[in-house]
Amino acid sequence: MNALQSIATANGGTRAAGTPGYRASRDYVANKLRKAGYKVTLDPINFVQSWAENSPPTLTQTAPNSKAYVPNEDFFTFPPSPAGDVTAQVQAVDLTLPPAPTPSSTSGCETADFNGFVAGRIALIQRGTCPYATKVRNAGFAGAAGVIIFNEGQPGRTDAFTVDIGEWRAGIPMVFADFAVGNELAAAPGTTVRLKVDATLKLGTDHNVIAETRLGNPRNVVMVGAHLDSVPAGPGINDNGSGTAAILETALQMRLYPVRNKVRFAFWAAEEIGLLGSDQYVEGLSAAERDRIRLYLNFDMIASPNYAYKLYDGDNSDGEGSPAGPPGSAQIERQLANFFDRRGLGHVGTDFDGRSDYGPFIAVGIPAGGIFTGAEGLKTAEEQALFGGTAGVAYDVCYHQACDTTTNINATALDVNADAIADSVARFAFNTTAIP
Ligand SMILES: [Zn+2]
């Protein structure tokens, strides 16, 4: 963590995606792992370096009728939309019209919504339930030539507006329209429209650092990950120099273990701008490669100054937020919990809300787990009783700020969690029979 702090200090106080501070962090970690004998790969991933709209977008019905909608009023470009100019038939995707009384449309959220979608058409999708980016990505996978998402239709959810969805990988133009536009296009199946976005999208490249043991069964891979980037505002020493340092040290300490399973350490790029490193890594795996990953352990913020020992709620025993993780997630949570139980240390659950790099793994059915000591949320009275610290205060008052330096680390939490990580990685390195 001192090394990461020095890197940030020498590079304008940050280690964010696309900066020299990130590249120096990448090189530091990769060199340590190479010297320890790991097989190290720098895995390139893309992010949006800049995006600018050159002229207003076009959305015009061309057949059977001719009608132009008003840009930046009836509809807006979704930043960071790629440029594109396509004329094609519109095809509705699982719409709920008239809209339900309360927001509930799942249009475009599931890949099955695109069963029967004809490649080359423009997908007409309704807002609701899942992120815009998910809908756009699913449309891209289905071969859509463009995407129109329209507001869902309930009071307060009728207008068009501009919203950056951080997603461009479908490579097709995308706009957000008001409810009236969507309703009109849906009412006349077979309508052809021209959709044009005139924008300049510049992509940058960063690298995930992937390090694998030379020994171990390659058909039974134990993956361990931490994001390596910080936010632009600060050096990111708790978030996530702490997880980075803990898994790096675990890798260095176990370099001579005759592991039975392949252990693969991942230091993710561009987590802070949308889980880009882990998402693109998982997307790039073949089905066979995914199947070989038996489990994924994630460590993002493990030394928060006002910490709680939070274990990802793999079995959804808390009944909060997202559902249980894929089968095996409960067993991962159990193994981590055993570490704390044996030492008489308390622990609590934390929802699998998808806010860190385990998200892309559980989305494809790979069981996951990990430890988190809390971010901007406030410590509860129960947690103060269990862990000390101060109830009603953020777990990390310097979360995503310039003050997330080496002084923003709780040494006790770091010590306990680094041991818990080493313990769990070592156990899974030899035995994954608990994972179905
Ligand atoms: Zn983080």
Boltz pocket constraint, residues with backbone or C-beta under 6 A from the ligand:
constraints:
  - pocket:
      binder: B
      contacts: [[A, 227], [A, 239], [A, 240], [A, 271], [A, 300], [A, 301]]
      max_distance: 6.0
